Amino acid sequence: MFSVRGRSAAAGIAVTLLVTSLVAMPADAQLTSQPSATLQDIEVRDELIANQETLLNVYRCLFNVDVHAVPGGCANNQPSRGPTQPGSPPSNPTQQDISARDMLIANQEDLLNAYRCQLEIDTQLVPGGCQTDPNPTLPIPTGNETYSAVAAGWGHSCAIATDQAITCWGEK
């Protein structure tokens, strides 16, 4: 389906981003709930969110899927704006700030795994592996949402709403 060169490049990028984000994250701040939110907790999560968004955009451009979701579009099979930069943290972080980021991180990971399985790339990174069901779960409308991108997975799907909210449904 895709060239070995393209798969190797994407695999290298994925592993580099994953290792970088995990190495940069102190052990005591790795997505665990803590009684009080600190600026460091937020910064660690924001860095991971940016790294995962960069990887999502690399997949989109490299494999020409959901390219309309890439800010600035794609150029030469790469995001034209380069890596995503972390956002500015709130001045007084709360536990709700951490919870919102943890949810986004989990949703990004679900979408990354849907892409990995759909595109048959970096599948060794998918917890539990990819299912080989020839009939993937189709997106189920949940209300009046309008989606700009949908990634149907096997038993689990994710979508990006026009307001940039990520929604996932199905079996984990």
PyMOL commands that place a pseudoatom at each C-alpha (Angstrom):
pseudoatom trace, name=CA, resn=MET, resi=1, chain=A, elem=C, hetatm=0, pos=[0.000, 0.000, 0.000]
pseudoatom trace, name=CA, resn=PHE, resi=2, chain=A, elem=C, hetatm=0, pos=[2.837, 2.409, 0.874]
pseudoatom trace, name=CA, resn=SER, resi=3, chain=A, elem=C, hetatm=0, pos=[6.489, 2.299, -0.042]
pseudoatom trace, name=CA, resn=VAL, resi=4, chain=A, elem=C, hetatm=0, pos=[9.011, 0.818, 2.353]
pseudoatom trace, name=CA, resn=ARG, resi=5, chain=A, elem=C, hetatm=0, pos=[10.841, 4.163, 2.308]
pseudoatom trace, name=CA, resn=GLY, resi=6, chain=A, elem=C, hetatm=0, pos=[7.685, 6.038, 3.373]
pseudoatom trace, name=CA, resn=ARG, resi=7, chain=A, elem=C, hetatm=0, pos=[7.000, 3.501, 6.105]
pseudoatom trace, name=CA, resn=SER, resi=8, chain=A, elem=C, hetatm=0, pos=[10.566, 3.683, 7.368]
pseudoatom trace, name=CA, resn=ALA, resi=9, chain=A, elem=C, hetatm=0, pos=[10.479, 7.480, 7.464]
pseudoatom trace, name=CA, resn=ALA, resi=10, chain=A, elem=C, hetatm=0, pos=[7.184, 7.542, 9.341]
pseudoatom trace, name=CA, resn=ALA, resi=11, chain=A, elem=C, hetatm=0, pos=[8.353, 4.844, 11.737]
pseudoatom trace, name=CA, resn=GLY, resi=12, chain=A, elem=C, hetatm=0, pos=[11.535, 6.786, 12.451]
pseudoatom trace, name=CA, resn=ILE, resi=13, chain=A, elem=C, hetatm=0, pos=[9.616, 9.993, 13.069]
pseudoatom trace, name=CA, resn=ALA, resi=14, chain=A, elem=C, hetatm=0, pos=[7.112, 8.216, 15.308]
pseudoatom trace, name=CA, resn=VAL, resi=15, chain=A, elem=C, hetatm=0, pos=[9.755, 6.520, 17.427]
pseudoatom trace, name=CA, resn=THR, resi=16, chain=A, elem=C, hetatm=0, pos=[11.803, 9.731, 17.722]
pseudoatom trace, name=CA, resn=LEU, resi=17, chain=A, elem=C, hetatm=0, pos=[8.801, 11.788, 18.846]
pseudoatom trace, name=CA, resn=LEU, resi=18, chain=A, elem=C, hetatm=0, pos=[7.633, 9.092, 21.242]
pseudoatom trace, name=CA, resn=VAL, resi=19, chain=A, elem=C, hetatm=0, pos=[11.055, 8.647, 22.846]
pseudoatom trace, name=CA, resn=THR, resi=20, chain=A, elem=C, hetatm=0, pos=[11.637, 12.410, 23.018]
pseudoatom trace, name=CA, resn=SER, resi=21, chain=A, elem=C, hetatm=0, pos=[8.310, 13.048, 24.699]
pseudoatom trace, name=CA, resn=LEU, resi=22, chain=A, elem=C, hetatm=0, pos=[8.740, 10.217, 27.197]
pseudoatom trace, name=CA, resn=VAL, resi=23, chain=A, elem=C, hetatm=0, pos=[12.368, 11.027, 28.037]
pseudoatom trace, name=CA, resn=ALA, resi=24, chain=A, elem=C, hetatm=0, pos=[11.531, 14.696, 28.531]
pseudoatom trace, name=CA, resn=MET, resi=25, chain=A, elem=C, hetatm=0, pos=[8.766, 13.783, 30.975]
pseudoatom trace, name=CA, resn=PRO, resi=26, chain=A, elem=C, hetatm=0, pos=[9.880, 13.347, 34.607]
pseudoatom trace, name=CA, resn=ALA, resi=27, chain=A, elem=C, hetatm=0, pos=[8.760, 10.052, 36.122]
pseudoatom trace, name=CA, resn=ASP, resi=28, chain=A, elem=C, hetatm=0, pos=[6.656, 11.775, 38.778]
pseudoatom trace, name=CA, resn=ALA, resi=29, chain=A, elem=C, hetatm=0, pos=[4.756, 13.790, 36.153]
pseudoatom trace, name=CA, resn=GLN, resi=30, chain=A, elem=C, hetatm=0, pos=[3.946, 11.092, 33.612]
pseudoatom trace, name=CA, resn=LEU, resi=31, chain=A, elem=C, hetatm=0, pos=[0.208, 11.584, 33.259]
pseudoatom trace, name=CA, resn=THR, resi=32, chain=A, elem=C, hetatm=0, pos=[-0.633, 10.768, 36.854]
pseudoatom trace, name=CA, resn=SER, resi=33, chain=A, elem=C, hetatm=0, pos=[-3.254, 12.581, 38.838]
pseudoatom trace, name=CA, resn=GLN, resi=34, chain=A, elem=C, hetatm=0, pos=[-1.810, 14.706, 41.595]
pseudoatom trace, name=CA, resn=PRO, resi=35, chain=A, elem=C, hetatm=0, pos=[-3.685, 16.616, 44.264]
pseudoatom trace, name=CA, resn=SER, resi=36, chain=A, elem=C, hetatm=0, pos=[-2.521, 20.005, 43.012]
pseudoatom trace, name=CA, resn=ALA, resi=37, chain=A, elem=C, hetatm=0, pos=[-1.629, 21.106, 39.526]
pseudoatom trace, name=CA, resn=THR, resi=38, chain=A, elem=C, hetatm=0, pos=[1.754, 22.650, 38.951]
pseudoatom trace, name=CA, resn=LEU, resi=39, chain=A, elem=C, hetatm=0, pos=[3.110, 24.594, 36.040]
pseudoatom trace, name=CA, resn=GLN, resi=40, chain=A, elem=C, hetatm=0, pos=[5.539, 21.720, 35.369]
pseudoatom trace, name=CA, resn=ASP, resi=41, chain=A, elem=C, hetatm=0, pos=[2.609, 19.258, 35.135]
pseudoatom trace, name=CA, resn=ILE, resi=42, chain=A, elem=C, hetatm=0, pos=[0.981, 21.468, 32.511]
pseudoatom trace, name=CA, resn=GLU, resi=43, chain=A, elem=C, hetatm=0, pos=[4.206, 22.079, 30.561]
pseudoatom trace, name=CA, resn=VAL, resi=44, chain=A, elem=C, hetatm=0, pos=[4.985, 18.352, 30.368]
pseudoatom trace, name=CA, resn=ARG, resi=45, chain=A, elem=C, hetatm=0, pos=[1.516, 17.607, 29.043]
pseudoatom trace, name=CA, resn=ASP, resi=46, chain=A, elem=C, hetatm=0, pos=[1.564, 20.530, 26.606]
pseudoatom trace, name=CA, resn=GLU, resi=47, chain=A, elem=C, hetatm=0, pos=[4.868, 19.252, 25.184]
pseudoatom trace, name=CA, resn=LEU, resi=48, chain=A, elem=C, hetatm=0, pos=[3.392, 15.761, 24.704]
pseudoatom trace, name=CA, resn=ILE, resi=49, chain=A, elem=C, hetatm=0, pos=[0.254, 17.232, 23.098]
pseudoatom trace, name=CA, resn=ALA, resi=50, chain=A, elem=C, hetatm=0, pos=[2.407, 19.233, 20.660]
pseudoatom trace, name=CA, resn=ASN, resi=51, chain=A, elem=C, hetatm=0, pos=[4.546, 16.171, 19.841]
pseudoatom trace, name=CA, resn=GLN, resi=52, chain=A, elem=C, hetatm=0, pos=[1.485, 14.003, 19.211]
pseudoatom trace, name=CA, resn=GLU, resi=53, chain=A, elem=C, hetatm=0, pos=[-0.141, 16.715, 17.071]
pseudoatom trace, name=CA, resn=THR, resi=54, chain=A, elem=C, hetatm=0, pos=[3.089, 16.966, 15.065]
pseudoatom trace, name=CA, resn=LEU, resi=55, chain=A, elem=C, hetatm=0, pos=[3.051, 13.210, 14.504]
pseudoatom trace, name=CA, resn=LEU, resi=56, chain=A, elem=C, hetatm=0, pos=[-0.626, 13.286, 13.493]
pseudoatom trace, name=CA, resn=ASN, resi=57, chain=A, elem=C, hetatm=0, pos=[0.194, 15.999, 10.950]
pseudoatom trace, name=CA, resn=VAL, resi=58, chain=A, elem=C, hetatm=0, pos=[3.214, 14.052, 9.648]
pseudoatom trace, name=CA, resn=TYR, resi=59, chain=A, elem=C, hetatm=0, pos=[0.999, 10.997, 9.085]
pseudoatom trace, name=CA, resn=ARG, resi=60, chain=A, elem=C, hetatm=0, pos=[-1.657, 13.138, 7.395]
pseudoatom trace, name=CA, resn=CYS, resi=61, chain=A, elem=C, hetatm=0, pos=[0.823, 14.744, 5.000]
pseudoatom trace, name=CA, resn=LEU, resi=62, chain=A, elem=C, hetatm=0, pos=[2.956, 11.661, 4.340]
pseudoatom trace, name=CA, resn=PHE, resi=63, chain=A, elem=C, hetatm=0, pos=[-0.057, 9.498, 3.531]
pseudoatom trace, name=CA, resn=ASN, resi=64, chain=A, elem=C, hetatm=0, pos=[-2.333, 12.234, 2.126]
pseudoatom trace, name=CA, resn=VAL, resi=65, chain=A, elem=C, hetatm=0, pos=[-5.140, 11.583, 4.604]
pseudoatom trace, name=CA, resn=ASP, resi=66, chain=A, elem=C, hetatm=0, pos=[-7.181, 14.274, 6.384]
pseudoatom trace, name=CA, resn=VAL, resi=67, chain=A, elem=C, hetatm=0, pos=[-4.752, 16.919, 5.072]
pseudoatom trace, name=CA, resn=HIS, resi=68, chain=A, elem=C, hetatm=0, pos=[-7.433, 19.575, 5.561]
pseudoatom trace, name=CA, resn=ALA, resi=69, chain=A, elem=C, hetatm=0, pos=[-6.844, 19.131, 9.326]
pseudoatom trace, name=CA, resn=VAL, resi=70, chain=A, elem=C, hetatm=0, pos=[-3.170, 20.168, 9.005]
pseudoatom trace, name=CA, resn=PRO, resi=71, chain=A, elem=C, hetatm=0, pos=[-2.735, 23.865, 9.914]
pseudoatom trace, name=CA, resn=GLY, resi=72, chain=A, elem=C, hetatm=0, pos=[-1.154, 25.544, 6.891]
pseudoatom trace, name=CA, resn=GLY, resi=73, chain=A, elem=C, hetatm=0, pos=[-1.513, 22.404, 4.793]
pseudoatom trace, name=CA, resn=CYS, resi=74, chain=A, elem=C, hetatm=0, pos=[1.219, 20.125, 3.494]
pseudoatom trace, name=CA, resn=ALA, resi=75, chain=A, elem=C, hetatm=0, pos=[4.276, 20.766, 1.323]
pseudoatom trace, name=CA, resn=ASN, resi=76, chain=A, elem=C, hetatm=0, pos=[6.449, 17.942, -0.020]
pseudoatom trace, name=CA, resn=ASN, resi=77, chain=A, elem=C, hetatm=0, pos=[4.587, 15.384, 2.122]
pseudoatom trace, name=CA, resn=GLN, resi=78, chain=A, elem=C, hetatm=0, pos=[5.377, 17.324, 5.327]
pseudoatom trace, name=CA, resn=PRO, resi=79, chain=A, elem=C, hetatm=0, pos=[3.394, 19.844, 7.400]
pseudoatom trace, name=CA, resn=SER, resi=80, chain=A, elem=C, hetatm=0, pos=[4.201, 23.235, 5.854]
pseudoatom trace, name=CA, resn=ARG, resi=81, chain=A, elem=C, hetatm=0, pos=[4.400, 24.949, 9.250]
pseudoatom trace, name=CA, resn=GLY, resi=82, chain=A, elem=C, hetatm=0, pos=[6.765, 22.371, 10.733]
pseudoatom trace, name=CA, resn=PRO, resi=83, chain=A, elem=C, hetatm=0, pos=[6.413, 20.917, 14.226]
pseudoatom trace, name=CA, resn=THR, resi=84, chain=A, elem=C, hetatm=0, pos=[3.527, 22.037, 16.431]
pseudoatom trace, name=CA, resn=GLN, resi=85, chain=A, elem=C, hetatm=0, pos=[4.626, 24.249, 19.301]
pseudoatom trace, name=CA, resn=PRO, resi=86, chain=A, elem=C, hetatm=0, pos=[3.204, 23.845, 22.821]
pseudoatom trace, name=CA, resn=GLY, resi=87, chain=A, elem=C, hetatm=0, pos=[0.587, 26.375, 23.854]
pseudoatom trace, name=CA, resn=SER, resi=88, chain=A, elem=C, hetatm=0, pos=[1.024, 28.892, 26.646]
pseudoatom trace, name=CA, resn=PRO, resi=89, chain=A, elem=C, hetatm=0, pos=[0.211, 27.383, 30.044]
pseudoatom trace, name=CA, resn=PRO, resi=90, chain=A, elem=C, hetatm=0, pos=[-2.331, 29.042, 32.317]
pseudoatom trace, name=CA, resn=SER, resi=91, chain=A, elem=C, hetatm=0, pos=[-0.869, 31.301, 35.001]
pseudoatom trace, name=CA, resn=ASN, resi=92, chain=A, elem=C, hetatm=0, pos=[-2.677, 29.424, 37.794]
pseudoatom trace, name=CA, resn=PRO, resi=93, chain=A, elem=C, hetatm=0, pos=[-3.021, 25.792, 36.675]
pseudoatom trace, name=CA, resn=THR, resi=94, chain=A, elem=C, hetatm=0, pos=[-5.833, 23.733, 38.159]
pseudoatom trace, name=CA, resn=GLN, resi=95, chain=A, elem=C, hetatm=0, pos=[-6.588, 20.042, 38.322]
pseudoatom trace, name=CA, resn=GLN, resi=96, chain=A, elem=C, hetatm=0, pos=[-9.200, 20.675, 35.605]
pseudoatom trace, name=CA, resn=ASP, resi=97, chain=A, elem=C, hetatm=0, pos=[-6.412, 21.972, 33.330]
pseudoatom trace, name=CA, resn=ILE, resi=98, chain=A, elem=C, hetatm=0, pos=[-4.541, 18.712, 33.861]
pseudoatom trace, name=CA, resn=SER, resi=99, chain=A, elem=C, hetatm=0, pos=[-7.675, 16.602, 33.338]
pseudoatom trace, name=CA, resn=ALA, resi=100, chain=A, elem=C, hetatm=0, pos=[-8.482, 18.382, 30.069]
pseudoatom trace, name=CA, resn=ARG, resi=101, chain=A, elem=C, hetatm=0, pos=[-4.947, 17.794, 28.822]
pseudoatom trace, name=CA, resn=ASP, resi=102, chain=A, elem=C, hetatm=0, pos=[-4.986, 14.146, 29.887]
pseudoatom trace, name=CA, resn=MET, resi=103, chain=A, elem=C, hetatm=0, pos=[-8.222, 13.648, 27.934]
pseudoatom trace, name=CA, resn=LEU, resi=104, chain=A, elem=C, hetatm=0, pos=[-6.740, 15.323, 24.845]
pseudoatom trace, name=CA, resn=ILE, resi=105, chain=A, elem=C, hetatm=0, pos=[-3.590, 13.177, 25.119]
pseudoatom trace, name=CA, resn=ALA, resi=106, chain=A, elem=C, hetatm=0, pos=[-5.696, 9.998, 25.293]
pseudoatom trace, name=CA, resn=ASN, resi=107, chain=A, elem=C, hetatm=0, pos=[-7.856, 11.109, 22.353]
pseudoatom trace, name=CA, resn=GLN, resi=108, chain=A, elem=C, hetatm=0, pos=[-4.787, 11.990, 20.273]
pseudoatom trace, name=CA, resn=GLU, resi=109, chain=A, elem=C, hetatm=0, pos=[-3.320, 8.566, 21.045]
pseudoatom trace, name=CA, resn=ASP, resi=110, chain=A, elem=C, hetatm=0, pos=[-6.576, 6.908, 19.957]
pseudoatom trace, name=CA, resn=LEU, resi=111, chain=A, elem=C, hetatm=0, pos=[-6.511, 8.865, 16.693]
pseudoatom trace, name=CA, resn=LEU, resi=112, chain=A, elem=C, hetatm=0, pos=[-2.815, 8.054, 16.153]
pseudoatom trace, name=CA, resn=ASN, resi=113, chain=A, elem=C, hetatm=0, pos=[-3.598, 4.363, 16.662]
pseudoatom trace, name=CA, resn=ALA, resi=114, chain=A, elem=C, hetatm=0, pos=[-6.542, 4.558, 14.250]
pseudoatom trace, name=CA, resn=TYR, resi=115, chain=A, elem=C, hetatm=0, pos=[-4.207, 6.062, 11.627]
pseudoatom trace, name=CA, resn=ARG, resi=116, chain=A, elem=C, hetatm=0, pos=[-1.519, 3.462, 12.370]
pseudoatom trace, name=CA, resn=CYS, resi=117, chain=A, elem=C, hetatm=0, pos=[-3.947, 0.603, 11.850]
pseudoatom trace, name=CA, resn=GLN, resi=118, chain=A, elem=C, hetatm=0, pos=[-5.725, 2.163, 8.878]
pseudoatom trace, name=CA, resn=LEU, resi=119, chain=A, elem=C, hetatm=0, pos=[-2.456, 3.066, 7.129]
pseudoatom trace, name=CA, resn=GLU, resi=120, chain=A, elem=C, hetatm=0, pos=[-0.631, -0.070, 8.301]
pseudoatom trace, name=CA, resn=ILE, resi=121, chain=A, elem=C, hetatm=0, pos=[2.239, 2.025, 9.671]
pseudoatom trace, name=CA, resn=ASP, resi=122, chain=A, elem=C, hetatm=0, pos=[4.012, 1.832, 13.044]
pseudoatom trace, name=CA, resn=THR, resi=123, chain=A, elem=C, hetatm=0, pos=[1.543, -0.873, 14.082]
pseudoatom trace, name=CA, resn=GLN, resi=124, chain=A, elem=C, hetatm=0, pos=[4.040, -2.172, 16.652]
pseudoatom trace, name=CA, resn=LEU, resi=125, chain=A, elem=C, hetatm=0, pos=[3.209, 0.957, 18.692]
pseudoatom trace, name=CA, resn=VAL, resi=126, chain=A, elem=C, hetatm=0, pos=[-0.517, 0.114, 18.932]
pseudoatom trace, name=CA, resn=PRO, resi=127, chain=A, elem=C, hetatm=0, pos=[-1.332, -1.388, 22.351]
pseudoatom trace, name=CA, resn=GLY, resi=128, chain=A, elem=C, hetatm=0, pos=[-2.858, -4.794, 21.716]
pseudoatom trace, name=CA, resn=GLY, resi=129, chain=A, elem=C, hetatm=0, pos=[-2.071, -4.521, 18.010]
pseudoatom trace, name=CA, resn=CYS, resi=130, chain=A, elem=C, hetatm=0, pos=[-4.446, -3.831, 15.157]
pseudoatom trace, name=CA, resn=GLN, resi=131, chain=A, elem=C, hetatm=0, pos=[-7.538, -5.925, 14.606]
pseudoatom trace, name=CA, resn=THR, resi=132, chain=A, elem=C, hetatm=0, pos=[-7.895, -7.611, 11.241]
pseudoatom trace, name=CA, resn=ASP, resi=133, chain=A, elem=C, hetatm=0, pos=[-11.686, -7.260, 11.094]
pseudoatom trace, name=CA, resn=PRO, resi=134, chain=A, elem=C, hetatm=0, pos=[-12.551, -6.502, 7.449]
pseudoatom trace, name=CA, resn=ASN, resi=135, chain=A, elem=C, hetatm=0, pos=[-15.608, -4.504, 8.607]
pseudoatom trace, name=CA, resn=PRO, resi=136, chain=A, elem=C, hetatm=0, pos=[-14.359, -1.584, 10.696]
pseudoatom trace, name=CA, resn=THR, resi=137, chain=A, elem=C, hetatm=0, pos=[-16.764, 0.195, 13.013]
pseudoatom trace, name=CA, resn=LEU, resi=138, chain=A, elem=C, hetatm=0, pos=[-18.348, 3.086, 11.166]
pseudoatom trace, name=CA, resn=PRO, resi=139, chain=A, elem=C, hetatm=0, pos=[-18.722, 6.501, 12.798]
pseudoatom trace, name=CA, resn=ILE, resi=140, chain=A, elem=C, hetatm=0, pos=[-21.920, 6.917, 14.768]
pseudoatom trace, name=CA, resn=PRO, resi=141, chain=A, elem=C, hetatm=0, pos=[-23.364, 10.449, 14.855]
pseudoatom trace, name=CA, resn=THR, resi=142, chain=A, elem=C, hetatm=0, pos=[-23.764, 11.579, 18.457]
pseudoatom trace, name=CA, resn=GLY, resi=143, chain=A, elem=C, hetatm=0, pos=[-25.868, 14.674, 17.879]
pseudoatom trace, name=CA, resn=ASN, resi=144, chain=A, elem=C, hetatm=0, pos=[-25.565, 17.850, 15.858]
pseudoatom trace, name=CA, resn=GLU, resi=145, chain=A, elem=C, hetatm=0, pos=[-21.772, 17.760, 15.581]
pseudoatom trace, name=CA, resn=THR, resi=146, chain=A, elem=C, hetatm=0, pos=[-20.082, 18.526, 12.288]
pseudoatom trace, name=CA, resn=TYR, resi=147, chain=A, elem=C, hetatm=0, pos=[-16.800, 16.703, 11.788]
pseudoatom trace, name=CA, resn=SER, resi=148, chain=A, elem=C, hetatm=0, pos=[-13.873, 17.947, 9.741]
pseudoatom trace, name=CA, resn=ALA, resi=149, chain=A, elem=C, hetatm=0, pos=[-12.075, 14.578, 9.890]
pseudoatom trace, name=CA, resn=VAL, resi=150, chain=A, elem=C, hetatm=0, pos=[-13.058, 11.044, 10.867]
pseudoatom trace, name=CA, resn=ALA, resi=151, chain=A, elem=C, hetatm=0, pos=[-10.743, 8.073, 11.389]
pseudoatom trace, name=CA, resn=ALA, resi=152, chain=A, elem=C, hetatm=0, pos=[-12.741, 4.850, 11.483]
pseudoatom trace, name=CA, resn=GLY, resi=153, chain=A, elem=C, hetatm=0, pos=[-10.921, 2.110, 13.332]
pseudoatom trace, name=CA, resn=TRP, resi=154, chain=A, elem=C, hetatm=0, pos=[-11.625, -1.512, 14.073]
pseudoatom trace, name=CA, resn=GLY, resi=155, chain=A, elem=C, hetatm=0, pos=[-13.963, -1.354, 17.046]
pseudoatom trace, name=CA, resn=HIS, resi=156, chain=A, elem=C, hetatm=0, pos=[-13.001, 2.232, 17.858]
pseudoatom trace, name=CA, resn=SER, resi=157, chain=A, elem=C, hetatm=0, pos=[-13.255, 5.474, 15.875]
pseudoatom trace, name=CA, resn=CYS, resi=158, chain=A, elem=C, hetatm=0, pos=[-12.208, 9.082, 16.426]
pseudoatom trace, name=CA, resn=ALA, resi=159, chain=A, elem=C, hetatm=0, pos=[-13.220, 12.349, 14.790]
pseudoatom trace, name=CA, resn=ILE, resi=160, chain=A, elem=C, hetatm=0, pos=[-12.185, 15.977, 14.856]
pseudoatom trace, name=CA, resn=ALA, resi=161, chain=A, elem=C, hetatm=0, pos=[-15.158, 18.323, 15.105]
pseudoatom trace, name=CA, resn=THR, resi=162, chain=A, elem=C, hetatm=0, pos=[-15.199, 21.639, 13.285]
pseudoatom trace, name=CA, resn=ASP, resi=163, chain=A, elem=C, hetatm=0, pos=[-14.583, 23.305, 16.667]
pseudoatom trace, name=CA, resn=GLN, resi=164, chain=A, elem=C, hetatm=0, pos=[-11.370, 21.180, 16.908]
pseudoatom trace, name=CA, resn=ALA, resi=165, chain=A, elem=C, hetatm=0, pos=[-12.743, 18.975, 19.719]
pseudoatom trace, name=CA, resn=ILE, resi=166, chain=A, elem=C, hetatm=0, pos=[-11.694, 15.336, 19.386]
pseudoatom trace, name=CA, resn=THR, resi=167, chain=A, elem=C, hetatm=0, pos=[-14.371, 12.709, 19.975]
pseudoatom trace, name=CA, resn=CYS, resi=168, chain=A, elem=C, hetatm=0, pos=[-13.802, 8.963, 20.134]
pseudoatom trace, name=CA, resn=TRP, resi=169, chain=A, elem=C, hetatm=0, pos=[-16.331, 6.146, 20.460]
pseudoatom trace, name=CA, resn=GLY, resi=170, chain=A, elem=C, hetatm=0, pos=[-16.540, 2.386, 20.303]
pseudoatom trace, name=CA, resn=GLU, resi=171, chain=A, elem=C, hetatm=0, pos=[-14.760, -0.337, 22.211]
pseudoatom trace, name=CA, resn=LYS, resi=172, chain=A, elem=C, hetatm=0, pos=[-11.309, 0.312, 23.637]
for i in range(1, 172): cmd.bond("trace and resi %d" % i, "trace and resi %d" % (i + 1))
show_as sticks, trace
zoom trace
